[in-house]
Amino acid sequence: MYVGTLSFDLLLGDLRSLKEKRSVVRPIVAELQRKYAVSAAEVDHMDLHRRAVVGLALVSGDAGHLSEVLDRCERLVAARPEVELLSVRRRFHGEDD
């Protein structure tokens, strides 16, 4: 069994409220969940309206498949024009851990 996680540190556009922030972050989280069957959520900077950290996790029996899905998730978030991807943290846990 392999477990992979990603966390995306995002800088959001010129937003003025937490309500506007939710209208940007929620669709990203929903698309990750729908397209790639990952567990995803906003996990940090919840009280700041121009920053967000989105985390996701995936479990797979195949390390190659896991890496491929994490790559696709990263590309999806990086391609979103309404956010600037400041950093990505990837963790991979395998059977040897």
C-alpha positions in Angstrom: 0.0 0.0 0.0 1.2 3.5 -0.9 0.0 6.8 0.4 0.7 10.1 -1.3 -0.1 13.6 -0.1 0.2 17.0 -1.7 -0.3 20.4 -0.1 -0.6 23.5 -2.3 0.2 27.0 -0.8 -2.0 29.3 -2.9 -2.0 33.1 -3.3 -5.5 34.2 -4.4 -6.3 37.2 -6.5 -7.7 40.5 -5.3 -10.3 39.1 -3.0 -12.0 41.2 -0.3 -13.8 38.7 1.9 -13.8 35.1 3.0 -17.0 34.6 1.0 -15.1 35.5 -2.2 -12.3 33.2 -1.1 -14.7 30.2 -0.7 -16.0 30.9 -4.2 -12.4 30.3 -5.5 -11.2 27.5 -3.3 -14.3 25.3 -3.2 -14.4 24.7 -7.0 -10.7 23.7 -6.9 -11.3 21.2 -4.1 -14.4 19.8 -5.8 -12.7 19.4 -9.1 -9.8 17.5 -7.5 -12.2 15.2 -5.7 -14.4 14.6 -8.8 -11.6 14.1 -11.4 -9.1 12.1 -9.4 -11.0 10.5 -6.5 -8.7 12.1 -3.9 -9.5 13.3 -0.5 -9.1 17.1 -0.6 -9.8 20.1 1.7 -8.7 23.6 2.6 -6.3 22.9 5.5 -4.7 26.2 6.5 -4.9 30.0 6.4 -8.7 29.8 6.8 -8.9 33.2 8.4 -6.9 35.0 5.6 -8.9 36.0 2.5 -5.9 36.1 0.0 -4.1 32.9 1.1 -5.1 29.2 1.2 -3.5 25.8 1.7 -5.3 22.9 0.0 -4.2 19.4 1.0 -5.0 16.1 -0.6 -4.3 12.5 0.0 -4.6 9.3 -2.1 -4.1 5.6 -1.3 -3.1 3.2 -4.0 -1.7 -0.3 -4.4 0.6 0.8 -7.2 3.3 3.4 -6.7 3.4 4.4 -10.4 -0.3 5.1 -10.5 -0.1 7.1 -7.3 2.7 9.3 -8.7 0.8 9.8 -11.9 -2.4 11.0 -10.2 -0.4 13.3 -7.9 1.3 14.8 -11.0 -2.1 15.4 -12.6 -3.5 17.0 -9.5 -0.5 19.4 -9.3 -0.9 20.3 -13.0 -4.6 21.0 -12.5 -4.0 23.4 -9.6 -1.0 25.1 -11.4 -3.1 25.7 -14.5 -5.9 27.6 -12.6 -5.6 31.3 -13.7 -7.3 32.6 -10.5 -4.6 31.4 -8.2 -0.8 31.7 -8.0 0.8 28.5 -6.8 3.5 29.5 -4.3 4.7 26.1 -3.3 3.8 22.4 -3.4 4.8 19.9 -0.8 4.7 16.2 -1.8 5.0 13.3 0.6 5.1 9.7 -0.4 4.7 6.8 2.1 5.4 3.3 0.9 5.6 -0.2 2.4 9.2 0.4 3.6 8.2 3.3 5.9 
